[in-house]
Amino acid sequence: MLIASAAERNKGEILKVLKLYVNPSKQYKCLEVASGTGAHVAHFAKEFPNIDFQPSEHNPRALHSIVAYVDKYRYPNIRVPLFIDATKSPDLWALPEDYSPASVDLILNFNMIHISSNSAINGLFKAAEGLLKHGTGLMITYGPYAFDGKISPESNIKFHSGLISQNPEWGLRDIKELKELGKRNGLHLEKIHEMPANNHCLIFRRKD
C-alpha cells in the first residue's frame, strides 16, 4: 500500500469541497480517473456511503496500491479499480455496464492534469462529456493551475519549469484554456475553489 504525502495532506481539504456538492440523501455513481495510491477514494468512501466509487489508474504500482486499500478497509462502496489509459478514446475504456453514457454523477480527477499529455487531458474531458448526467453531472479536478497566462507564487513557477524539463507536454495548465476545453465538450466551469498550498478545485458541470 503506497503512501503519498501530498494525498495525505489534501484529502481532508478536498473532502470539504465535495461535501458542498454531495447530497447525503441521494445515491451517486462516481468515477475517479487517476486514483493514485487509493488514499483519496478510501477517505471519501467512509464519509460518503451513498456514493458508489469506481477508482481507476494507468500506473500498475498504483493499481496494486488501490487494491491494498480496498482490501484493508473493505468499504462496500468501493469497486475493484480499473486500468484506464486516458490517452485512449473513452469508448475504449473498459467501464462497468452500469457506467453507461449519461449515467455518472461525479468524475473526480486529482493531481493529474499538470503531469499529463494533451491527449490524456482531452480524453478526460471527452469522458466527462459522454458519461456525466446532463444538467447535474459534475467533474471535479484538483491541482495547481495558471491564471490568464500567469503562474504564482514562485514555488509554482519552479514546479512548472521542473515539470516541463521532464516532459514538454507537462506543466501547469491555464484555467482559461481548460474552461474553453470544457465548453467544447459540453461542460461549464461553474466554480473555482481556492485550496491550501496554492492549489485549486475546479467544478465543471455537464450542460443540459
Sine and cosine of phi, psi and omega as CSV:
sin_phi,cos_phi,sin_psi,cos_psi,sin_omega,cos_omega
0.00,0.00,0.89,-0.45,-0.05,-1.00
-0.99,0.16,0.53,-0.85,0.05,-1.00
-0.88,-0.47,0.84,-0.55,0.07,-1.00
-0.94,-0.35,0.88,-0.47,-0.07,-1.00
-0.87,0.50,-0.60,0.80,0.00,-1.00
-0.90,0.44,-0.68,0.73,0.01,-1.00
-0.90,0.43,-0.63,0.78,0.02,-1.00
-0.91,0.42,-0.57,0.82,0.00,-1.00
-0.96,0.27,-0.63,0.78,-0.18,-0.98
-0.99,-0.16,-0.16,0.99,-0.09,-1.00
-0.88,0.47,-0.58,0.81,0.03,-1.00
-0.93,0.35,-0.63,0.78,0.01,-1.00
-0.93,0.36,-0.65,0.76,0.04,-1.00
-0.91,0.41,-0.61,0.79,0.04,-1.00
-0.84,0.54,-0.64,0.77,0.02,-1.00
-0.86,0.51,-0.64,0.77,0.02,-1.00
-0.93,0.37,-0.71,0.71,0.00,-1.00
-0.85,0.53,-0.61,0.79,-0.02,-1.00
-0.90,0.44,-0.35,0.94,0.05,-1.00
-0.96,0.29,-0.35,0.94,-0.13,-0.99
-0.88,-0.47,-0.09,1.00,-0.03,-1.00
-0.95,-0.30,0.83,-0.56,0.07,-1.00
-1.00,0.05,0.90,-0.44,-0.09,-1.00
-0.90,0.43,-0.25,0.97,-0.01,-1.00
-0.99,-0.10,0.06,1.00,-0.03,-1.00
-0.91,-0.41,0.53,-0.85,0.07,-1.00
-1.00,-0.01,0.66,-0.75,-0.05,-1.00
-0.78,-0.62,0.47,-0.89,0.22,-0.98
-0.91,-0.41,0.77,-0.63,-0.09,-1.00
-0.78,-0.63,0.79,-0.61,0.14,-0.99
-0.96,-0.28,0.85,-0.53,0.10,-1.00
-0.98,-0.19,0.88,-0.48,0.02,-1.00
-0.99,-0.12,0.82,-0.57,-0.06,-1.00
0.93,0.37,0.94,0.35,-0.08,-1.00
-0.98,0.22,-0.15,0.99,0.03,-1.00
0.91,0.41,-0.71,-0.70,-0.06,-1.00
-0.95,0.32,-0.41,0.91,-0.11,-0.99
0.97,-0.26,-0.05,1.00,-0.04,-1.00
-0.90,0.43,-0.64,0.77,-0.02,-1.00
-0.90,0.44,-0.79,0.62,-0.09,-1.00
-0.91,0.42,-0.57,0.82,0.04,-1.00
-0.92,0.40,-0.64,0.77,0.02,-1.00
-0.92,0.40,-0.68,0.74,-0.06,-1.00
-0.96,0.28,-0.57,0.82,-0.05,-1.00
-0.88,0.47,-0.59,0.81,0.04,-1.00
-0.91,0.42,-0.63,0.77,-0.06,-1.00
-0.99,0.17,-0.42,0.91,-0.06,-1.00
-0.82,-0.57,0.97,0.24,0.03,-1.00
-0.91,0.41,-0.23,0.97,0.00,-1.00
-1.00,0.04,0.04,1.00,0.01,-1.00
-0.94,-0.35,0.77,-0.63,0.14,-0.99
-1.00,0.03,0.92,-0.39,-0.07,-1.00
-0.99,-0.15,0.79,-0.61,0.13,-0.99
-0.91,-0.42,0.99,-0.12,0.03,-1.00
-0.97,0.23,0.31,-0.95,0.03,-1.00
-0.42,-0.91,0.35,-0.94,0.04,-1.00
-0.37,-0.93,0.30,-0.96,0.10,-0.99
-0.95,-0.30,-0.46,0.89,-0.04,-1.00
-0.99,0.13,0.84,-0.54,-0.05,-1.00
-0.86,0.51,-0.65,0.76,0.01,-1.00
-0.90,0.44,-0.63,0.77,0.03,-1.00
-0.91,0.41,-0.63,0.77,0.04,-1.00
-0.86,0.52,-0.69,0.73,0.03,-1.00
-0.89,0.45,-0.61,0.79,0.01,-1.00
-0.92,0.40,-0.66,0.75,0.04,-1.00
-0.88,0.48,-0.69,0.73,0.04,-1.00
-0.86,0.52,-0.63,0.78,0.01,-1.00
-0.90,0.44,-0.65,0.76,0.06,-1.00
-0.90,0.43,-0.69,0.73,0.01,-1.00
-0.87,0.49,-0.70,0.71,-0.02,-1.00
-0.92,0.38,-0.59,0.81,-0.04,-1.00
-0.94,0.34,-0.74,0.68,-0.13,-0.99
-1.00,-0.06,-0.45,0.89,0.06,-1.00
0.80,0.60,0.65,0.76,0.10,-0.99
-0.95,0.33,0.77,-0.64,-0.08,-1.00
-0.94,0.35,-0.22,0.98,-0.06,-1.00
-0.98,-0.19,0.25,0.97,0.15,-0.99
-0.92,-0.39,0.83,-0.56,0.02,-1.00
-1.00,0.07,0.25,-0.97,0.09,-1.00
-0.88,0.48,0.73,-0.68,-0.07,-1.00
-0.91,0.41,0.50,-0.87,0.02,-1.00
-0.97,-0.25,0.49,-0.87,0.20,-0.98
-1.00,0.09,0.87,-0.50,0.04,-1.00
-0.76,-0.66,0.80,-0.60,0.11,-0.99
-0.97,-0.23,0.97,-0.25,-0.09,-1.00
-0.92,0.38,-0.25,0.97,0.04,-1.00
-0.97,0.26,-0.28,0.96,0.03,-1.00
-1.00,0.02,0.37,-0.93,0.05,-1.00
-0.85,0.52,0.67,-0.74,0.04,-1.00
-0.83,0.56,-0.39,0.92,0.06,-1.00
-0.89,0.46,-0.37,0.93,-0.03,-1.00
-1.00,-0.09,-0.06,1.00,0.04,-1.00
-0.95,0.31,0.74,-0.68,-0.04,-1.00
-1.00,0.08,0.94,0.34,-0.03,-1.00
-0.99,0.12,0.43,-0.90,0.09,-1.00
-0.88,0.48,0.42,-0.91,-0.04,-1.00
-0.86,0.52,-0.56,0.83,-0.04,-1.00
-0.98,0.18,-0.10,1.00,0.14,-0.99
-0.99,-0.12,0.90,0.44,-0.08,-1.00
-1.00,-0.02,0.14,-0.99,0.01,-1.00
-0.81,0.58,0.66,-0.75,0.05,-1.00
0.85,0.53,0.55,0.84,-0.02,-1.00
-0.86,-0.51,-0.08,1.00,-0.12,-0.99
-0.99,-0.16,0.68,-0.73,-0.01,-1.00
-1.00,0.05,-0.61,0.79,-0.09,-1.00
-0.68,-0.73,0.68,-0.74,0.25,-0.97
-0.86,-0.51,0.82,-0.57,0.01,-1.00
-0.94,-0.34,0.65,-0.76,-0.01,-1.00
-0.49,-0.87,0.96,-0.29,-0.10,-1.00
-0.88,-0.47,0.72,-0.69,0.11,-0.99
0.81,0.58,0.61,0.79,0.06,-1.00
-0.92,-0.39,-0.66,0.75,-0.22,-0.98
-0.86,0.51,-0.61,0.79,-0.06,-1.00
-0.98,0.20,-0.17,0.98,0.07,-1.00
-0.85,-0.52,0.63,0.78,-0.05,-1.00
-0.76,-0.65,0.44,-0.90,0.10,-0.99
-0.97,0.24,0.25,-0.97,0.06,-1.00
-0.86,0.51,-0.62,0.79,-0.03,-1.00
-0.92,0.40,-0.58,0.82,0.03,-1.00
-0.93,0.36,-0.66,0.75,0.02,-1.00
-0.92,0.39,-0.66,0.75,0.06,-1.00
-0.88,0.47,-0.63,0.77,0.03,-1.00
-0.89,0.45,-0.65,0.76,0.04,-1.00
-0.87,0.50,-0.73,0.68,-0.04,-1.00
-0.94,0.33,-0.58,0.82,0.06,-1.00
-0.91,0.41,-0.62,0.79,0.05,-1.00
-0.89,0.45,-0.66,0.75,0.03,-1.00
-0.88,0.47,-0.65,0.76,0.02,-1.00
-0.88,0.48,-0.67,0.74,-0.09,-1.00
-0.99,0.15,-0.55,0.83,-0.16,-0.99
-1.00,-0.08,-0.55,0.84,-0.11,-0.99
-0.95,0.32,0.54,-0.84,0.08,-1.00
-0.91,0.41,0.67,-0.74,-0.02,-1.00
-0.92,0.38,0.77,-0.64,0.08,-1.00
1.00,0.05,-0.50,0.86,-0.05,-1.00
-0.86,-0.51,-0.38,0.92,-0.06,-1.00
-0.92,0.38,0.67,-0.74,-0.03,-1.00
-0.85,-0.53,0.64,-0.77,0.24,-0.97
-0.93,-0.36,0.82,-0.57,-0.03,-1.00
-0.90,-0.44,0.87,-0.49,0.02,-1.00
-0.92,-0.40,0.41,-0.91,-0.01,-1.00
-0.63,-0.78,0.63,-0.77,0.07,-1.00
0.39,-0.92,-0.17,-0.99,0.07,-1.00
-1.00,0.02,0.61,-0.79,-0.04,-1.00
-0.65,-0.76,0.31,-0.95,0.17,-0.99
-1.00,-0.09,0.45,-0.89,0.03,-1.00
-0.84,-0.53,0.90,-0.43,0.04,-1.00
0.77,0.64,0.71,0.70,0.07,-1.00
0.99,0.15,0.01,1.00,-0.04,-1.00
-0.90,-0.44,0.65,-0.76,0.05,-1.00
-0.89,-0.46,0.73,-0.68,0.07,-1.00
-0.51,-0.86,0.38,-0.92,-0.08,1.00
-0.98,0.18,-0.31,-0.95,-0.05,-1.00
-0.86,0.51,-0.58,0.81,0.00,-1.00
-0.89,0.47,-0.60,0.80,0.04,-1.00
-0.95,0.30,-0.55,0.83,0.06,-1.00
-0.89,0.46,-0.71,0.71,0.03,-1.00
-0.91,0.41,-0.64,0.77,0.03,-1.00
-0.88,0.48,-0.72,0.70,0.02,-1.00
-0.85,0.52,-0.73,0.68,-0.01,-1.00
-0.89,0.45,-0.63,0.77,0.02,-1.00
-0.91,0.42,-0.63,0.78,0.02,-1.00
-0.91,0.42,-0.70,0.71,-0.01,-1.00
-0.90,0.45,-0.56,0.83,0.02,-1.00
-0.92,0.40,-0.46,0.89,0.05,-1.00
-0.99,0.16,-0.62,0.78,-0.03,-1.00
-0.40,-0.91,0.87,-0.49,-0.07,-1.00
-0.88,0.47,-0.28,0.96,0.04,-1.00
-1.00,0.03,-0.15,0.99,0.02,-1.00
-1.00,0.08,0.05,-1.00,0.04,-1.00
0.83,-0.55,0.25,-0.97,-0.03,-1.00
-0.92,0.39,0.81,-0.58,0.01,-1.00
-1.00,0.07,0.55,-0.84,0.01,-1.00
-0.98,0.18,0.76,-0.65,-0.01,-1.00
-0.86,0.51,-0.56,0.83,0.03,-1.00
-0.87,0.49,-0.66,0.75,0.02,-1.00
-0.93,0.36,-0.63,0.78,0.03,-1.00
-0.92,0.39,-0.58,0.82,0.06,-1.00
-0.88,0.47,-0.68,0.73,0.03,-1.00
-0.93,0.38,-0.63,0.77,0.06,-1.00
-0.88,0.47,-0.63,0.77,0.07,-1.00
-0.87,0.49,-0.70,0.71,0.00,-1.00
-0.85,0.52,-0.65,0.76,-0.01,-1.00
-0.93,0.37,-0.28,0.96,-0.01,-1.00
-0.89,-0.45,0.46,0.89,0.11,-0.99
0.94,0.33,0.45,0.89,-0.03,-1.00
-0.86,-0.51,0.60,-0.80,0.03,-1.00
-0.91,-0.41,0.81,-0.59,0.07,-1.00
-0.96,0.27,0.98,-0.20,-0.16,-0.99
-1.00,0.07,-0.57,0.82,-0.12,-0.99
-0.39,-0.92,0.56,-0.83,0.13,-0.99
-0.86,-0.50,0.87,-0.50,0.02,-1.00
-0.98,-0.22,0.83,-0.56,0.08,-1.00
-0.96,0.27,0.72,-0.70,-0.07,-1.00
-0.84,-0.54,0.27,-0.96,0.04,-1.00
-0.88,0.48,0.30,-0.96,0.08,-1.00
0.86,0.51,0.56,0.83,0.10,-0.99
0.89,0.45,0.55,0.83,0.09,-1.00
-0.94,-0.34,0.18,-0.98,0.02,-1.00
-0.58,-0.81,0.47,-0.88,0.18,-0.98
-0.97,-0.25,0.77,-0.64,0.06,-1.00
-0.96,-0.28,0.74,-0.67,-0.01,-1.00
-0.94,-0.35,0.95,-0.32,0.05,-1.00
-0.97,-0.23,0.75,-0.66,0.06,-1.00
-0.95,-0.33,0.69,-0.72,0.07,-1.00
-0.94,0.34,0.80,-0.60,-0.02,-1.00
-0.93,0.35,0.39,-0.92,0.05,-1.00
-0.90,0.44,0.00,0.00,0.00,0.00
